[in-house]
């Protein structure tokens, strides 16, 4: 495989295995599976979910919903409704089953006045991540949203939706479990309050750490994890995945070697990886980890005591032990696992497929949105 610039590699075998595993988990727990597609952003990768029987998805924007609407008929936009995109929302709702999120009286009132097609909506609940959503004790606003939306029969209340994003700050199974159960208690209390009025309401939740680490999803009706399709170093440090499950890696050319500093300069910077980082045990602040290359274009174990330690726009600085630096030459390439798969994919917009027997050339390239 001839690669002259930073290239995002996708191991199809690992990816499909991750998909099958999560589909199986959802089936075992008898919950609906609505995976979040903001991680891979690809129609082709999305088709691998279809092959496993998945029929509905989650996205994070109207643009993403439009992109996937060519292949998917049931989509939830898991982002507070942007009323400035009302025309796009109506156009989408005219051809697919579309759900949006409401969390304010103002947005509810606007949708009552402007929704022209059948449209489902969830009320977003903040169960502890404090990014967005209504606090569960704010029953007054919940009641007002439900009251306001009855004025337009095209709007259908689907239920309560949460994202326990604070599991991403966890380091142990017990921490993830505790957050999941607190999230569950909050949602179930709301369900009990409103199930009499809305007998078909569901509870929808989704985060990769809890979906990957817990065996029991009892109490919710729908899960929406997304990052699991690839996993990344963030999930590795949480304990939601092991390194062998990470299905993407960046391949970067070596452009300079500074042996006196035990550093290699890579063509691969913030515009490729994003500038997200984690504090990794024994290494401190890192932007990626190098992995050993296999002859078939895939990768193996993490290189010990080495990391992507600095990023600028185009440059990546790889710090490693002397014995590893001594093996590096200008013109070599290095494989690196990213910190945040979703952000890296958003930067790169396409993948080079590895891990399957495909012919060389364009057929190996998989495009993402953008």
C-alpha positions in Angstrom: 0.0 0.0 0.0 1.6 3.2 -1.2 0.9 6.0 1.3 2.5 9.5 1.0 0.4 11.5 3.4 -1.5 10.9 6.7 -4.0 8.2 6.0 -6.8 6.8 8.2 -6.8 3.0 8.1 -9.9 1.0 8.8 -9.6 -2.7 9.8 -12.9 -4.0 8.4 -12.7 -7.3 10.3 -12.4 -5.6 13.7 -15.1 -3.1 12.8 -17.6 -5.7 11.8 -16.8 -7.8 14.9 -17.5 -4.7 17.1 -20.8 -4.2 15.3 -21.9 -7.8 15.7 -20.9 -7.8 19.4 -23.1 -4.7 20.2 -26.0 -6.0 18.1 -25.8 -9.2 20.2 -25.7 -7.3 23.4 -28.8 -5.4 22.5 -30.7 -8.6 21.5 -29.7 -10.4 24.7 -31.1 -7.5 26.7 -34.2 -7.2 24.5 -33.7 -3.5 23.9 -34.0 -1.5 20.7 -30.6 -0.7 19.1 -30.3 2.7 17.5 -26.5 3.2 17.0 -25.1 6.7 16.7 -23.5 7.2 13.3 -21.5 10.3 14.1 -18.5 8.2 14.8 -18.0 6.6 11.3 -20.1 9.0 9.2 -20.0 6.6 6.3 -22.7 5.1 4.1 -20.6 2.0 3.5 -19.8 1.4 7.1 -23.5 2.1 7.8 -24.4 -0.8 5.4 -22.5 -3.2 7.7 -25.1 -2.4 10.4 -27.9 -3.1 7.9 -26.3 -6.6 7.3 -26.7 -7.3 11.0 -30.4 -6.3 11.0 -30.2 -2.8 12.3 -33.0 -0.7 11.0 -32.9 2.7 12.8 -30.0 5.1 13.6 -29.0 8.2 15.5 -27.1 11.2 14.1 -26.0 14.5 15.5 -27.1 17.0 12.9 -29.6 17.7 10.1 -26.8 17.5 7.6 -25.9 14.0 8.8 -29.6 13.0 8.8 -29.9 14.2 5.2 -26.7 12.2 4.2 -28.0 9.0 5.7 -31.6 9.4 4.6 -30.7 7.9 1.3 -30.4 4.5 3.0 -32.1 4.8 6.4 -35.8 5.5 7.0 -35.8 5.9 10.8 -33.5 8.6 12.3 -33.2 10.4 15.5 -31.2 13.7 15.6 -29.7 13.5 19.1 -28.9 17.2 19.3 -31.2 20.0 20.6 -33.3 21.0 17.7 -31.9 23.9 15.7 -35.0 25.9 14.7 -33.0 27.8 12.0 -33.0 24.5 10.1 -36.8 24.1 10.1 -37.0 23.8 6.3 -34.5 20.9 6.3 -36.4 19.3 9.2 -39.7 19.5 7.4 -38.2 18.2 4.2 -36.6 15.2 6.0 -39.8 14.4 7.9 -41.7 14.3 4.6 -39.7 11.3 3.5 -38.5 9.5 6.6 -39.5 8.8 10.2 -37.6 11.6 12.0 -37.2 12.3 15.7 -35.8 15.5 17.2 -34.9 16.7 20.7 -36.8 19.4 22.7 -35.6 20.9 26.0 -37.2 24.3 26.1 -40.6 25.9 25.8 -39.3 28.3 23.1 -38.2 25.5 20.8 -41.5 23.6 21.5 -43.5 26.7 20.6 -41.6 27.2 17.4 -42.1 23.6 16.3 -45.8 23.9 17.0 -46.0 26.8 14.7 -43.7 25.5 11.9 -43.8 21.7 11.8 -45.6 20.7 8.6 -44.9 17.0 8.7 -45.3 14.1 11.2 -42.4 14.5 13.6 -41.4 12.6 16.7 -39.7 14.3 19.6 -37.9 13.3 22.7 -37.4 15.5 25.8 -33.7 15.6 26.5 -32.9 15.0 30.2 -29.6 15.9 31.9 -28.8 13.0 34.1 -25.4 14.2 35.2 -23.2 15.1 32.3 -24.3 18.8 32.4 -23.8 19.4 28.7 -27.4 20.0 27.8 -30.9 18.9 28.6 -33.5 19.5 31.3 -32.7 18.7 34.9 -35.1 15.9 35.9 -36.6 17.9 38.8 -37.6 20.6 36.3 -41.1 19.1 35.9 -42.6 22.5 35.2 -40.8 22.9 31.9 -41.4 19.2 31.0 -45.1 19.7 31.6 -45.1 22.9 29.6 -43.4 21.3 26.6 -45.9 18.4 26.7 -48.8 20.9 27.0 -47.5 23.2 24.2 -46.9 20.4 21.7 -50.4 19.1 21.9 -51.4 22.1 19.9 -49.9 20.5 16.7 -51.1 17.0 16.0 -48.1 16.4 13.8 -45.8 16.3 16.8 -45.7 13.0 18.7 -44.0 12.6 22.1 -41.7 9.6 21.9 -40.2 9.7 25.4 -37.2 10.7 27.5 -33.7 10.7 26.1 -30.4 11.0 27.9 -26.7 10.6 27.3 -24.5 9.7 30.3 -21.5 11.3 28.8 -19.8 11.6 32.2 -18.9 7.9 31.9 -16.1 9.2 29.7 -14.5 10.6 32.9 -14.4 7.1 34.5 -11.5 4.8 35.1 -13.2 1.7 36.5 -16.1 -0.6 35.9 -17.7 0.3 39.2 -17.7 4.0 38.3 -19.3 3.3 34.9 -21.9 1.0 36.6 -22.8 3.6 39.2 -23.3 6.4 36.7 -25.4 4.0 34.5 -27.7 3.1 37.4 -28.1 6.7 38.6 -29.0 7.6 35.0 -31.5 4.7 34.9 -33.2 5.7 38.2 -33.8 9.2 37.0 -35.3 8.1 33.7 -37.5 5.4 35.3 -38.9 7.9 37.8 -39.9 10.1 34.9 -41.4 7.2 33.0 -43.6 6.3 36.0 -44.8 9.9 36.2 -45.9 10.1 32.6 -46.6 6.6 31.4 -50.3 7.0 32.3 -50.6 10.0 30.0 -48.3 8.6 27.3 -48.5 4.7 27.4 -46.1 4.3 24.5 -43.3 6.5 25.8 -39.8 5.0 25.8 -36.5 5.6 27.6 -33.5 6.1 25.3 -30.0 6.3 26.5 -26.6 5.8 25.0 -22.9 5.9 25.7 -20.2 3.5 24.6 -18.6 2.8 28.1 -21.8 1.6 29.7 -23.0 -0.2 26.6 -19.6 -2.0 26.3 -18.9 -2.8 29.9 -22.3 -3.7 31.5 -24.1 -6.9 30.8 -27.5 -5.8 31.9 -29.5 -2.9 30.3 -32.7 -3.7 32.1 -35.0 -0.7 32.6 -34.3 1.1 29.3 -36.0 0.6 26.0 -33.4 1.8 23.5 -29.6 2.2 23.5 -27.7 4.6 21.2 -23.9 4.0 21.6 -21.7 5.1 18.7 -17.9 5.1 19.4 -17.9 1.3 19.9 -17.9 0.8 16.1 -14.2 1.7 16.1 -13.2 2.4 19.8 -10.2 4.5 20.6 -7.6 5.3 23.3 -10.2 7.1 25.4 -12.3 3.9 25.6 -9.1 1.9 26.2 -8.2 4.0 29.3 -11.8 3.7 30.6 -11.7 0.0 30.2 -14.5 -0.2 27.7 -12.2 -1.8 25.1 -8.8 -3.4 24.7 -6.3 -2.3 22.1 -7.1 -5.3 19.8 -10.7 -3.9 19.4 -9.6 -0.5 18.1 -10.5 -0.7 14.4 -8.9 2.5 13.1 -5.3 3.8 13.0 -3.6 6.7 11.4 -0.6 5.9 9.1 1.8 8.9 9.1 5.1 9.4 7.2 8.3 10.0 9.0 9.8 13.3 7.8 12.6 13.9 10.4 14.4 11.9 13.1 16.0 13.7 16.1 17.9 11.0 17.9 19.4 13.4 20.5 15.8 14.1 21.7 14.4 10.6 21.2 11.9 12.1 18.9 10.5 11.5 15.4 8.7 14.1 13.4 5.6 12.8 11.6 3.5 14.3 8.8 0.3 14.1 10.9 -1.0 17.0 13.1 -4.0 18.6 14.6 -5.8 18.8 11.3 -5.6 15.0 11.0 -6.0 13.7 14.6 -7.8 16.7 16.1 -6.1 18.1 19.2 -8.0 16.0 21.7 -5.7 14.3 24.2 -5.8 12.1 27.3 -3.6 11.6 30.3 -2.2 8.2 29.8 -0.7 6.1 32.6 3.1 6.5 32.7 3.2 8.8 29.6 1.3 11.9 30.7 -0.5 14.0 28.0 -0.7 12.1 24.7 -2.4 12.5 21.3 -2.0 9.0 20.1 0.0 5.7 20.6 2.1 4.0 18.0 1.4 0.3 17.2 3.4 -2.4 15.5 2.7 -2.9 11.8 1.7 -6.2 10.3 2.6 -7.3 6.8 -1.1 -7.3 5.7 -1.5 -3.6 6.4 -3.1 -4.1 9.8 -1.5 -3.5 13.2 -0.7 -5.3 16.4 0.5 -4.4 19.9 1.1 -0.9 21.2 4.7 0.1 21.2 5.8 0.4 24.8 6.9 3.7 26.3 6.2 5.6 23.1 3.5 8.2 22.3 2.5 11.1 20.1 3.4 13.8 22.6 2.9 17.0 20.6 0.7 18.2 17.7 0.7 21.4 15.7 -1.2 21.9 12.5 0.7 19.5 10.2 3.4 18.2 12.6 3.2 15.3 15.0 6.1 14.7 17.5 6.5 11.1 18.5 8.5 10.4 21.6 9.9 6.9 22.0 12.8 4.9 23.6 16.2 5.2 21.9 16.1 1.6 20.7 12.9 2.2 18.8 14.0 5.6 17.5 17.1 4.0 16.1 15.0 1.8 13.8 13.2 4.8 12.3 14.2 6.3 9.0 12.9 9.2 7.0 10.4 7.8 4.5 9.1 5.2 6.9 5.5 5.3 8.1 4.2 4.9 11.6 0.8 3.5 12.6 -1.0 5.3 15.5 -4.2 4.7 17.5 -6.2 8.0 17.9 -7.4 9.4 21.2 -10.9 10.2 19.9 -12.2 8.2 16.9 -15.2 10.5 16.2 -13.0 13.6 15.9 -10.3 12.0 13.9 -12.9 10.7 11.3 -14.4 14.1 11.1 -11.0 15.5 10.3 -10.1 12.9 7.7 -13.4 12.3 5.8 -12.3 9.0 4.4 -10.6 5.6 5.2 -8.3 3.2 3.6 -9.7 -0.3 4.1 -7.4 -3.0 5.4 -7.9 -6.4 6.9 -9.9 -7.9 4.0 -8.9 -9.3 0.7 -9.7 -6.5 -1.7 -7.9 -5.3 -4.8 -5.6 -2.3 -4.6 -6.8 1.1 -5.6 -10.0 3.1 -5.2 -12.0 0.1 -4.1 -10.1 0.1 -0.8 -11.2 3.7 -0.1 -14.3 4.3 2.0 -15.7 7.8 2.0 -17.3 9.5 4.9 -19.4 12.7 5.0 -18.0 15.9 3.8 
